[in-house]
Amino acid sequence: MQSDHRKTDEEIAQAIEPPGLADPGQTLLAILALNRKEIEAGELIPAKDVFAELERMDKEAGFI
């Protein structure tokens, strides 16, 4: 269920941990800001799609 607008792990890490940002509170604020930008840009995955993907993965792994 990977879509084109999803960020790579490296992009996320750079967004939430820019150089010199070691304070956990500042890191949390950076994460919230990133999420807000994604929401405002319409880069959302509906919850039903996320849960359907998780269920598919669980079935493939034999958990359900």
mmCIF file as Biopython writes it, N, C-alpha, C and O atoms, coordinates in Angstrom:
data_model
#
loop_
_atom_site.group_PDB
_atom_site.id
_atom_site.type_symbol
_atom_site.label_atom_id
_atom_site.label_alt_id
_atom_site.label_comp_id
_atom_site.label_asym_id
_atom_site.label_entity_id
_atom_site.label_seq_id
_atom_site.pdbx_PDB_ins_code
_atom_site.Cartn_x
_atom_site.Cartn_y
_atom_site.Cartn_z
_atom_site.occupancy
_atom_site.B_iso_or_equiv
_atom_site.auth_seq_id
_atom_site.auth_asym_id
_atom_site.pdbx_PDB_model_num
ATOM 1   N N  . MET A ? 1  ? 0.833  -1.186  0.000  1.0 0.0 1  A 1 
ATOM 2   C CA . MET A ? 1  ? 0.000  0.000   0.000  1.0 0.0 1  A 1 
ATOM 3   C C  . MET A ? 1  ? 0.876  1.248   0.000  1.0 0.0 1  A 1 
ATOM 4   O O  . MET A ? 1  ? 0.466  2.276   0.538  1.0 0.0 1  A 1 
ATOM 5   N N  . GLN A ? 2  ? 2.015  1.191   -0.559 1.0 0.0 2  A 1 
ATOM 6   C CA . GLN A ? 2  ? 2.934  2.336   -0.632 1.0 0.0 2  A 1 
ATOM 7   C C  . GLN A ? 2  ? 2.430  3.285   -1.711 1.0 0.0 2  A 1 
ATOM 8   O O  . GLN A ? 2  ? 2.216  2.866   -2.848 1.0 0.0 2  A 1 
ATOM 9   N N  . SER A ? 3  ? 2.239  4.533   -1.380 1.0 0.0 3  A 1 
ATOM 10  C CA . SER A ? 3  ? 1.827  5.512   -2.366 1.0 0.0 3  A 1 
ATOM 11  C C  . SER A ? 3  ? 2.967  6.489   -2.600 1.0 0.0 3  A 1 
ATOM 12  O O  . SER A ? 3  ? 3.909  6.571   -1.812 1.0 0.0 3  A 1 
ATOM 13  N N  . ASP A ? 4  ? 2.867  7.223   -3.690 1.0 0.0 4  A 1 
ATOM 14  C CA . ASP A ? 4  ? 3.962  8.092   -4.116 1.0 0.0 4  A 1 
ATOM 15  C C  . ASP A ? 4  ? 4.290  9.190   -3.123 1.0 0.0 4  A 1 
ATOM 16  O O  . ASP A ? 4  ? 5.438  9.632   -3.070 1.0 0.0 4  A 1 
ATOM 17  N N  . HIS A ? 5  ? 3.332  9.648   -2.337 1.0 0.0 5  A 1 
ATOM 18  C CA . HIS A ? 5  ? 3.578  10.774  -1.436 1.0 0.0 5  A 1 
ATOM 19  C C  . HIS A ? 5  ? 4.212  10.360  -0.115 1.0 0.0 5  A 1 
ATOM 20  O O  . HIS A ? 5  ? 4.557  11.221  0.694  1.0 0.0 5  A 1 
ATOM 21  N N  . ARG A ? 6  ? 4.370  9.076   0.119  1.0 0.0 6  A 1 
ATOM 22  C CA . ARG A ? 6  ? 4.965  8.627   1.374  1.0 0.0 6  A 1 
ATOM 23  C C  . ARG A ? 6  ? 6.442  8.982   1.427  1.0 0.0 6  A 1 
ATOM 24  O O  . ARG A ? 6  ? 7.155  8.896   0.427  1.0 0.0 6  A 1 
ATOM 25  N N  . LYS A ? 7  ? 6.879  9.374   2.590  1.0 0.0 7  A 1 
ATOM 26  C CA . LYS A ? 7  ? 8.268  9.751   2.774  1.0 0.0 7  A 1 
ATOM 27  C C  . LYS A ? 7  ? 9.103  8.531   3.127  1.0 0.0 7  A 1 
ATOM 28  O O  . LYS A ? 7  ? 8.613  7.580   3.736  1.0 0.0 7  A 1 
ATOM 29  N N  . THR A ? 8  ? 10.374 8.573   2.735  1.0 0.0 8  A 1 
ATOM 30  C CA . THR A ? 8  ? 11.272 7.485   3.096  1.0 0.0 8  A 1 
ATOM 31  C C  . THR A ? 8  ? 11.647 7.633   4.565  1.0 0.0 8  A 1 
ATOM 32  O O  . THR A ? 8  ? 11.460 8.694   5.159  1.0 0.0 8  A 1 
ATOM 33  N N  . ASP A ? 9  ? 12.178 6.563   5.144  1.0 0.0 9  A 1 
ATOM 34  C CA . ASP A ? 9  ? 12.618 6.621   6.540  1.0 0.0 9  A 1 
ATOM 35  C C  . ASP A ? 9  ? 13.659 7.709   6.731  1.0 0.0 9  A 1 
ATOM 36  O O  . ASP A ? 9  ? 13.662 8.401   7.749  1.0 0.0 9  A 1 
ATOM 37  N N  . GLU A ? 10 ? 14.539 7.860   5.757  1.0 0.0 10 A 1 
ATOM 38  C CA . GLU A ? 10 ? 15.585 8.886   5.862  1.0 0.0 10 A 1 
ATOM 39  C C  . GLU A ? 10 ? 14.984 10.292  5.855  1.0 0.0 10 A 1 
ATOM 40  O O  . GLU A ? 10 ? 15.417 11.154  6.620  1.0 0.0 10 A 1 
ATOM 41  N N  . GLU A ? 11 ? 13.990 10.526  4.996  1.0 0.0 11 A 1 
ATOM 42  C CA . GLU A ? 11 ? 13.335 11.836  4.957  1.0 0.0 11 A 1 
ATOM 43  C C  . GLU A ? 11 ? 12.643 12.145  6.279  1.0 0.0 11 A 1 
ATOM 44  O O  . GLU A ? 11 ? 12.693 13.275  6.762  1.0 0.0 11 A 1 
ATOM 45  N N  . ILE A ? 12 ? 12.000 11.144  6.857  1.0 0.0 12 A 1 
ATOM 46  C CA . ILE A ? 12 ? 11.326 11.342  8.139  1.0 0.0 12 A 1 
ATOM 47  C C  . ILE A ? 12 ? 12.350 11.635  9.219  1.0 0.0 12 A 1 
ATOM 48  O O  . ILE A ? 12 ? 12.167 12.552  10.019 1.0 0.0 12 A 1 
ATOM 49  N N  . ALA A ? 13 ? 13.430 10.860  9.247  1.0 0.0 13 A 1 
ATOM 50  C CA . ALA A ? 13 ? 14.467 11.068  10.260 1.0 0.0 13 A 1 
ATOM 51  C C  . ALA A ? 13 ? 15.052 12.475  10.147 1.0 0.0 13 A 1 
ATOM 52  O O  . ALA A ? 13 ? 15.283 13.128  11.164 1.0 0.0 13 A 1 
ATOM 53  N N  . GLN A ? 14 ? 15.291 12.942  8.937  1.0 0.0 14 A 1 
ATOM 54  C CA . GLN A ? 14 ? 15.832 14.286  8.749  1.0 0.0 14 A 1 
ATOM 55  C C  . GLN A ? 14 ? 14.823 15.345  9.186  1.0 0.0 14 A 1 
ATOM 56  O O  . GLN A ? 14 ? 15.203 16.386  9.722  1.0 0.0 14 A 1 
ATOM 57  N N  . ALA A ? 15 ? 13.543 15.080  8.956  1.0 0.0 15 A 1 
ATOM 58  C CA . ALA A ? 15 ? 12.516 16.055  9.310  1.0 0.0 15 A 1 
ATOM 59  C C  . ALA A ? 15 ? 12.328 16.153  10.817 1.0 0.0 15 A 1 
ATOM 60  O O  . ALA A ? 15 ? 12.080 17.235  11.348 1.0 0.0 15 A 1 
ATOM 61  N N  . ILE A ? 16 ? 12.448 15.017  11.509 1.0 0.0 16 A 1 
ATOM 62  C CA . ILE A ? 16 ? 12.189 15.045  12.949 1.0 0.0 16 A 1 
ATOM 63  C C  . ILE A ? 16 ? 13.447 15.194  13.777 1.0 0.0 16 A 1 
ATOM 64  O O  . ILE A ? 16 ? 13.363 15.473  14.973 1.0 0.0 16 A 1 
ATOM 65  N N  . GLU A ? 17 ? 14.604 15.016  13.179 1.0 0.0 17 A 1 
ATOM 66  C CA . GLU A ? 17 ? 15.849 15.152  13.919 1.0 0.0 17 A 1 
ATOM 67  C C  . GLU A ? 17 ? 16.854 15.981  13.141 1.0 0.0 17 A 1 
ATOM 68  O O  . GLU A ? 17 ? 17.930 15.489  12.801 1.0 0.0 17 A 1 
ATOM 69  N N  . PRO A ? 18 ? 16.518 17.239  12.852 1.0 0.0 18 A 1 
ATOM 70  C CA . PRO A ? 18 ? 17.492 18.067  12.160 1.0 0.0 18 A 1 
ATOM 71  C C  . PRO A ? 18 ? 18.729 18.244  13.035 1.0 0.0 18 A 1 
ATOM 72  O O  . PRO A ? 18 ? 18.644 18.111  14.256 1.0 0.0 18 A 1 
ATOM 73  N N  . PRO A ? 19 ? 19.870 18.541  12.429 1.0 0.0 19 A 1 
ATOM 74  C CA . PRO A ? 19 ? 21.095 18.691  13.210 1.0 0.0 19 A 1 
ATOM 75  C C  . PRO A ? 19 ? 20.915 19.659  14.374 1.0 0.0 19 A 1 
ATOM 76  O O  . PRO A ? 19 ? 20.336 20.733  14.216 1.0 0.0 19 A 1 
ATOM 77  N N  . GLY A ? 20 ? 21.413 19.269  15.535 1.0 0.0 20 A 1 
ATOM 78  C CA . GLY A ? 20 ? 21.353 20.118  16.717 1.0 0.0 20 A 1 
ATOM 79  C C  . GLY A ? 20 ? 20.054 20.052  17.491 1.0 0.0 20 A 1 
ATOM 80  O O  . GLY A ? 20 ? 19.891 20.768  18.479 1.0 0.0 20 A 1 
ATOM 81  N N  . LEU A ? 21 ? 19.130 19.213  17.066 1.0 0.0 21 A 1 
ATOM 82  C CA . LEU A ? 21 ? 17.839 19.115  17.747 1.0 0.0 21 A 1 
ATOM 83  C C  . LEU A ? 21 ? 17.836 17.855  18.611 1.0 0.0 21 A 1 
ATOM 84  O O  . LEU A ? 21 ? 17.351 16.807  18.186 1.0 0.0 21 A 1 
ATOM 85  N N  . ALA A ? 22 ? 18.375 17.961  19.816 1.0 0.0 22 A 1 
ATOM 86  C CA . ALA A ? 22 ? 18.503 16.800  20.679 1.0 0.0 22 A 1 
ATOM 87  C C  . ALA A ? 22 ? 17.412 16.747  21.751 1.0 0.0 22 A 1 
ATOM 88  O O  . ALA A ? 22 ? 17.191 15.691  22.343 1.0 0.0 22 A 1 
ATOM 89  N N  . ASP A ? 23 ? 16.733 17.852  22.011 1.0 0.0 23 A 1 
ATOM 90  C CA . ASP A ? 23 ? 15.702 17.918  23.046 1.0 0.0 23 A 1 
ATOM 91  C C  . ASP A ? 23 ? 14.469 17.135  22.600 1.0 0.0 23 A 1 
ATOM 92  O O  . ASP A ? 23 ? 13.912 17.430  21.543 1.0 0.0 23 A 1 
ATOM 93  N N  . PRO A ? 24 ? 14.023 16.133  23.388 1.0 0.0 24 A 1 
ATOM 94  C CA . PRO A ? 24 ? 12.852 15.337  23.002 1.0 0.0 24 A 1 
ATOM 95  C C  . PRO A ? 24 ? 11.596 16.182  22.777 1.0 0.0 24 A 1 
ATOM 96  O O  . PRO A ? 24 ? 10.793 15.883  21.893 1.0 0.0 24 A 1 
ATOM 97  N N  . GLY A ? 25 ? 11.431 17.227  23.570 1.0 0.0 25 A 1 
ATOM 98  C CA . GLY A ? 25 ? 10.270 18.101  23.380 1.0 0.0 25 A 1 
ATOM 99  C C  . GLY A ? 25 ? 10.298 18.784  22.029 1.0 0.0 25 A 1 
ATOM 100 O O  . GLY A ? 25 ? 9.268  18.897  21.364 1.0 0.0 25 A 1 
ATOM 101 N N  . GLN A ? 26 ? 11.467 19.240  21.620 1.0 0.0 26 A 1 
ATOM 102 C CA . GLN A ? 26 ? 11.600 19.882  20.307 1.0 0.0 26 A 1 
ATOM 103 C C  . GLN A ? 26 ? 11.392 18.862  19.186 1.0 0.0 26 A 1 
ATOM 104 O O  . GLN A ? 26 ? 10.826 19.181  18.140 1.0 0.0 26 A 1 
ATOM 105 N N  . THR A ? 27 ? 11.854 17.641  19.416 1.0 0.0 27 A 1 
ATOM 106 C CA . THR A ? 27 ? 11.655 16.589  18.418 1.0 0.0 27 A 1 
ATOM 107 C C  . THR A ? 27 ? 10.171 16.299  18.248 1.0 0.0 27 A 1 
ATOM 108 O O  . THR A ? 27 ? 9.697  16.138  17.123 1.0 0.0 27 A 1 
ATOM 109 N N  . LEU A ? 28 ? 9.433  16.232  19.351 1.0 0.0 28 A 1 
ATOM 110 C CA . LEU A ? 28 ? 7.997  15.995  19.280 1.0 0.0 28 A 1 
ATOM 111 C C  . LEU A ? 28 ? 7.298  17.129  18.527 1.0 0.0 28 A 1 
ATOM 112 O O  . LEU A ? 28 ? 6.417  16.880  17.704 1.0 0.0 28 A 1 
ATOM 113 N N  . LEU A ? 29 ? 7.686  18.351  18.806 1.0 0.0 29 A 1 
ATOM 114 C CA . LEU A ? 29 ? 7.103  19.488  18.086 1.0 0.0 29 A 1 
ATOM 115 C C  . LEU A ? 29 ? 7.402  19.406  16.591 1.0 0.0 29 A 1 
ATOM 116 O O  . LEU A ? 29 ? 6.550  19.750  15.772 1.0 0.0 29 A 1 
ATOM 117 N N  . ALA A ? 30 ? 8.597  18.955  16.230 1.0 0.0 30 A 1 
ATOM 118 C CA . ALA A ? 30 ? 8.955  18.805  14.820 1.0 0.0 30 A 1 
ATOM 119 C C  . ALA A ? 30 ? 8.089  17.735  14.154 1.0 0.0 30 A 1 
ATOM 120 O O  . ALA A ? 30 ? 7.659  17.902  13.013 1.0 0.0 30 A 1 
ATOM 121 N N  . ILE A ? 31 ? 7.834  16.626  14.875 1.0 0.0 31 A 1 
ATOM 122 C CA . ILE A ? 31 ? 6.970  15.572  14.336 1.0 0.0 31 A 1 
ATOM 123 C C  . ILE A ? 31 ? 5.559  16.110  14.111 1.0 0.0 31 A 1 
ATOM 124 O O  . ILE A ? 31 ? 4.955  15.863  13.068 1.0 0.0 31 A 1 
ATOM 125 N N  . LEU A ? 32 ? 5.042  16.839  15.083 1.0 0.0 32 A 1 
ATOM 126 C CA . LEU A ? 32 ? 3.692  17.399  14.957 1.0 0.0 32 A 1 
ATOM 127 C C  . LEU A ? 32 ? 3.609  18.378  13.788 1.0 0.0 32 A 1 
ATOM 128 O O  . LEU A ? 32 ? 2.615  18.399  13.061 1.0 0.0 32 A 1 
ATOM 129 N N  . ALA A ? 33 ? 4.643  19.182  13.611 1.0 0.0 33 A 1 
ATOM 130 C CA . ALA A ? 33 ? 4.666  20.133  12.496 1.0 0.0 33 A 1 
ATOM 131 C C  . ALA A ? 33 ? 4.683  19.397  11.161 1.0 0.0 33 A 1 
ATOM 132 O O  . ALA A ? 33 ? 4.001  19.802  10.220 1.0 0.0 33 A 1 
ATOM 133 N N  . LEU A ? 34 ? 5.452  18.331  11.076 1.0 0.0 34 A 1 
ATOM 134 C CA . LEU A ? 34 ? 5.513  17.541  9.854  1.0 0.0 34 A 1 
ATOM 135 C C  . LEU A ? 34 ? 4.144  16.945  9.551  1.0 0.0 34 A 1 
ATOM 136 O O  . LEU A ? 34 ? 3.683  16.990  8.410  1.0 0.0 34 A 1 
ATOM 137 N N  . ASN A ? 35 ? 3.492  16.387  10.572 1.0 0.0 35 A 1 
ATOM 138 C CA . ASN A ? 35 ? 2.160  15.818  10.371 1.0 0.0 35 A 1 
ATOM 139 C C  . ASN A ? 35 ? 1.165  16.875  9.928  1.0 0.0 35 A 1 
ATOM 140 O O  . ASN A ? 35 ? 0.336  16.625  9.053  1.0 0.0 35 A 1 
ATOM 141 N N  . ARG A ? 36 ? 1.243  18.048  10.524 1.0 0.0 36 A 1 
ATOM 142 C CA . ARG A ? 36 ? 0.320  19.122  10.138 1.0 0.0 36 A 1 
ATOM 143 C C  . ARG A ? 36 ? 0.509  19.497  8.672  1.0 0.0 36 A 1 
ATOM 144 O O  . ARG A ? 36 ? -0.470 19.700  7.954  1.0 0.0 36 A 1 
ATOM 145 N N  . LYS A ? 37 ? 1.762  19.590  8.221  1.0 0.0 37 A 1 
ATOM 146 C CA . LYS A ? 37 ? 2.039  19.924  6.815  1.0 0.0 37 A 1 
ATOM 147 C C  . LYS A ? 37 ? 1.462  18.860  5.889  1.0 0.0 37 A 1 
ATOM 148 O O  . LYS A ? 37 ? 0.891  19.184  4.847  1.0 0.0 37 A 1 
ATOM 149 N N  . GLU A ? 38 ? 1.608  17.593  6.265  1.0 0.0 38 A 1 
ATOM 150 C CA . GLU A ? 38 ? 1.066  16.510  5.444  1.0 0.0 38 A 1 
ATOM 151 C C  . GLU A ? 38 ? -0.456 16.575  5.391  1.0 0.0 38 A 1 
ATOM 152 O O  . GLU A ? 38 ? -1.047 16.363  4.332  1.0 0.0 38 A 1 
ATOM 153 N N  . ILE A ? 39 ? -1.089 16.862  6.510  1.0 0.0 39 A 1 
ATOM 154 C CA . ILE A ? 39 ? -2.547 16.972  6.547  1.0 0.0 39 A 1 
ATOM 155 C C  . ILE A ? 39 ? -3.005 18.127  5.674  1.0 0.0 39 A 1 
ATOM 156 O O  . ILE A ? 39 ? -3.939 17.981  4.885  1.0 0.0 39 A 1 
ATOM 157 N N  . GLU A ? 40 ? -2.350 19.277  5.812  1.0 0.0 40 A 1 
ATOM 158 C CA . GLU A ? 40 ? -2.728 20.446  5.019  1.0 0.0 40 A 1 
ATOM 159 C C  . GLU A ? 40 ? -2.524 20.210  3.528  1.0 0.0 40 A 1 
ATOM 160 O O  . GLU A ? 40 ? -3.249 20.773  2.707  1.0 0.0 40 A 1 
ATOM 161 N N  . ALA A ? 41 ? -1.546 19.386  3.172  1.0 0.0 41 A 1 
ATOM 162 C CA . ALA A ? 41 ? -1.271 19.092  1.762  1.0 0.0 41 A 1 
ATOM 163 C C  . ALA A ? 41 ? -2.173 17.979  1.234  1.0 0.0 41 A 1 
ATOM 164 O O  . ALA A ? 41 ? -2.104 17.632  0.055  1.0 0.0 41 A 1 
ATOM 165 N N  . GLY A ? 42 ? -3.015 17.420  2.097  1.0 0.0 42 A 1 
ATOM 166 C CA . GLY A ? 42 ? -3.908 16.352  1.680  1.0 0.0 42 A 1 
ATOM 167 C C  . GLY A ? 42 ? -3.216 15.015  1.532  1.0 0.0 42 A 1 
ATOM 168 O O  . GLY A ? 42 ? -3.734 14.119  0.864  1.0 0.0 42 A 1 
ATOM 169 N N  . GLU A ? 43 ? -2.062 14.869  2.140  1.0 0.0 43 A 1 
ATOM 170 C CA . GLU A ? 43 ? -1.294 13.624  2.050  1.0 0.0 43 A 1 
ATOM 171 C C  . GLU A ? 43 ? -1.731 12.681  3.173  1.0 0.0 43 A 1 
ATOM 172 O O  . GLU A ? 43 ? -0.987 12.426  4.120  1.0 0.0 43 A 1 
ATOM 173 N N  . LEU A ? 44 ? -2.933 12.184  3.042  1.0 0.0 44 A 1 
ATOM 174 C CA . LEU A ? 44 ? -3.503 11.319  4.069  1.0 0.0 44 A 1 
ATOM 175 C C  . LEU A ? 44 ? -3.810 9.947   3.504  1.0 0.0 44 A 1 
ATOM 176 O O  . LEU A ? 44 ? -4.098 9.807   2.315  1.0 0.0 44 A 1 
ATOM 177 N N  . ILE A ? 45 ? -3.752 8.957   4.338  1.0 0.0 45 A 1 
ATOM 178 C CA . ILE A ? 45 ? -4.201 7.613   3.993  1.0 0.0 45 A 1 
ATOM 179 C C  . ILE A ? 45 ? -5.378 7.331   4.908  1.0 0.0 45 A 1 
ATOM 180 O O  . ILE A ? 45 ? -5.230 7.349   6.130  1.0 0.0 45 A 1 
ATOM 181 N N  . PRO A ? 46 ? -6.545 7.072   4.336  1.0 0.0 46 A 1 
ATOM 182 C CA . PRO A ? 46 ? -7.718 6.813   5.172  1.0 0.0 46 A 1 
ATOM 183 C C  . PRO A ? 46 ? -7.460 5.665   6.152  1.0 0.0 46 A 1 
ATOM 184 O O  . PRO A ? 46 ? -6.808 4.678   5.811  1.0 0.0 46 A 1 
ATOM 185 N N  . ALA A ? 47 ? -7.977 5.809   7.360  1.0 0.0 47 A 1 
ATOM 186 C CA . ALA A ? 47 ? -7.769 4.807   8.408  1.0 0.0 47 A 1 
ATOM 187 C C  . ALA A ? 47 ? -8.218 3.426   7.948  1.0 0.0 47 A 1 
ATOM 188 O O  . ALA A ? 47 ? -7.560 2.433   8.259  1.0 0.0 47 A 1 
ATOM 189 N N  . LYS A ? 48 ? -9.325 3.343   7.215  1.0 0.0 48 A 1 
ATOM 190 C CA . LYS A ? 48 ? -9.810 2.032   6.766  1.0 0.0 48 A 1 
ATOM 191 C C  . LYS A ? 48 ? -8.791 1.356   5.866  1.0 0.0 48 A 1 
ATOM 192 O O  . LYS A ? 48 ? -8.662 0.132   5.893  1.0 0.0 48 A 1 
ATOM 193 N N  . ASP A ? 49 ? -8.060 2.135   5.062  1.0 0.0 49 A 1 
ATOM 194 C CA . ASP A ? 49 ? -7.023 1.566   4.201  1.0 0.0 49 A 1 
ATOM 195 C C  . ASP A ? 49 ? -5.828 1.084   5.016  1.0 0.0 49 A 1 
ATOM 196 O O  . ASP A ? 49 ? -5.240 0.045   4.715  1.0 0.0 49 A 1 
ATOM 197 N N  . VAL A ? 50 ? -5.476 1.841   6.041  1.0 0.0 50 A 1 
ATOM 198 C CA . VAL A ? 50 ? -4.360 1.446   6.910  1.0 0.0 50 A 1 
ATOM 199 C C  . VAL A ? 50 ? -4.695 0.140   7.618  1.0 0.0 50 A 1 
ATOM 200 O O  . VAL A ? 50 ? -3.877 -0.779  7.650  1.0 0.0 50 A 1 
ATOM 201 N N  . PHE A ? 51 ? -5.897 0.055   8.187  1.0 0.0 51 A 1 
ATOM 202 C CA . PHE A ? 51 ? -6.279 -1.156  8.903  1.0 0.0 51 A 1 
ATOM 203 C C  . PHE A ? 51 ? -6.425 -2.350  7.963  1.0 0.0 51 A 1 
ATOM 204 O O  . PHE A ? 51 ? -6.116 -3.479  8.344  1.0 0.0 51 A 1 
ATOM 205 N N  . ALA A ? 52 ? -6.891 -2.113  6.750  1.0 0.0 52 A 1 
ATOM 206 C CA . ALA A ? 52 ? -6.989 -3.204  5.775  1.0 0.0 52 A 1 
ATOM 207 C C  . ALA A ? 52 ? -5.594 -3.721  5.422  1.0 0.0 52 A 1 
ATOM 208 O O  . ALA A ? 52 ? -5.399 -4.929  5.286  1.0 0.0 52 A 1 
ATOM 209 N N  . GLU A ? 53 ? -4.645 -2.834  5.275  1.0 0.0 53 A 1 
ATOM 210 C CA . GLU A ? 53 ? -3.268 -3.234  4.985  1.0 0.0 53 A 1 
ATOM 211 C C  . GLU A ? 53 ? -2.672 -4.002  6.155  1.0 0.0 53 A 1 
ATOM 212 O O  . GLU A ? 53 ? -1.998 -5.012  5.947  1.0 0.0 53 A 1 
ATOM 213 N N  . LEU A ? 54 ? -2.905 -3.545  7.374  1.0 0.0 54 A 1 
ATOM 214 C CA . LEU A ? 54 ? -2.406 -4.260  8.553  1.0 0.0 54 A 1 
ATOM 215 C C  . LEU A ? 54 ? -3.012 -5.659  8.644  1.0 0.0 54 A 1 
ATOM 216 O O  . LEU A ? 54 ? -2.318 -6.620  8.977  1.0 0.0 54 A 1 
ATOM 217 N N  . GLU A ? 55 ? -4.294 -5.768  8.350  1.0 0.0 55 A 1 
ATOM 218 C CA . GLU A ? 55 ? -4.953 -7.076  8.383  1.0 0.0 55 A 1 
ATOM 219 C C  . GLU A ? 55 ? -4.375 -7.990  7.305  1.0 0.0 55 A 1 
ATOM 220 O O  . GLU A ? 55 ? -4.155 -9.175  7.554  1.0 0.0 55 A 1 
ATOM 221 N N  . ARG A ? 56 ? -4.129 -7.455  6.116  1.0 0.0 56 A 1 
ATOM 222 C CA . ARG A ? 56 ? -3.528 -8.241  5.046  1.0 0.0 56 A 1 
ATOM 223 C C  . ARG A ? 56 ? -2.152 -8.755  5.468  1.0 0.0 56 A 1 
ATOM 224 O O  . ARG A ? 56 ? -1.818 -9.918  5.244  1.0 0.0 56 A 1 
ATOM 225 N N  . MET A ? 57 ? -1.362 -7.879  6.079  1.0 0.0 57 A 1 
ATOM 226 C CA . MET A ? 57 ? -0.025 -8.266  6.523  1.0 0.0 57 A 1 
ATOM 227 C C  . MET A ? 57 ? -0.099 -9.334  7.616  1.0 0.0 57 A 1 
ATOM 228 O O  . MET A ? 57 ? 0.703  -10.268 7.625  1.0 0.0 57 A 1 
ATOM 229 N N  . ASP A ? 58 ? -1.050 -9.201  8.527  1.0 0.0 58 A 1 
ATOM 230 C CA . ASP A ? 58 ? -1.236 -10.189 9.587  1.0 0.0 58 A 1 
ATOM 231 C C  . ASP A ? 58 ? -1.612 -11.557 8.987  1.0 0.0 58 A 1 
ATOM 232 O O  . ASP A ? 58 ? -1.114 -12.593 9.427  1.0 0.0 58 A 1 
ATOM 233 N N  . LYS A ? 59 ? -2.485 -11.544 7.989  1.0 0.0 59 A 1 
ATOM 234 C CA . LYS A ? 59 ? -2.890 -12.793 7.345  1.0 0.0 59 A 1 
ATOM 235 C C  . LYS A ? 59 ? -1.699 -13.433 6.643  1.0 0.0 59 A 1 
ATOM 236 O O  . LYS A ? 59 ? -1.495 -14.643 6.743  1.0 0.0 59 A 1 
ATOM 237 N N  . GLU A ? 60 ? -0.919 -12.634 5.939  1.0 0.0 60 A 1 
ATOM 238 C CA . GLU A ? 60 ? 0.267  -13.173 5.251  1.0 0.0 60 A 1 
ATOM 239 C C  . GLU A ? 60 ? 1.256  -13.782 6.234  1.0 0.0 60 A 1 
ATOM 240 O O  . GLU A ? 60 ? 1.908  -14.781 5.929  1.0 0.0 60 A 1 
ATOM 241 N N  . ALA A ? 61 ? 1.368  -13.174 7.426  1.0 0.0 61 A 1 
ATOM 242 C CA . ALA A ? 61 ? 2.298  -13.655 8.425  1.0 0.0 61 A 1 
ATOM 243 C C  . ALA A ? 61 ? 1.730  -14.810 9.242  1.0 0.0 61 A 1 
ATOM 244 O O  . ALA A ? 61 ? 2.439  -15.403 10.055 1.0 0.0 61 A 1 
ATOM 245 N N  . GLY A ? 62 ? 0.444  -15.136 9.029  1.0 0.0 62 A 1 
ATOM 246 C CA . GLY A ? 62 ? -0.175 -16.248 9.730  1.0 0.0 62 A 1 
ATOM 247 C C  . GLY A ? 62 ? -0.660 -15.919 11.127 1.0 0.0 62 A 1 
ATOM 248 O O  . GLY A ? 62 ? -0.922 -16.817 11.926 1.0 0.0 62 A 1 
ATOM 249 N N  . PHE A ? 63 ? -0.781 -14.619 11.427 1.0 0.0 63 A 1 
ATOM 250 C CA . PHE A ? 63 ? -1.264 -14.223 12.747 1.0 0.0 63 A 1 
ATOM 251 C C  . PHE A ? 63 ? -2.778 -14.367 12.865 1.0 0.0 63 A 1 
ATOM 252 O O  . PHE A ? 63 ? -3.301 -14.591 13.956 1.0 0.0 63 A 1 
ATOM 253 N N  . ILE A ? 64 ? -3.473 -14.238 11.749 1.0 0.0 64 A 1 
ATOM 254 C CA . ILE A ? 64 ? -4.946 -14.387 11.765 1.0 0.0 64 A 1 
ATOM 255 C C  . ILE A ? 64 ? -5.366 -15.240 10.597 1.0 0.0 64 A 1 
ATOM 256 O O  . ILE A ? 64 ? -6.556 -15.495 10.415 1.0 0.0 64 A 1 
#
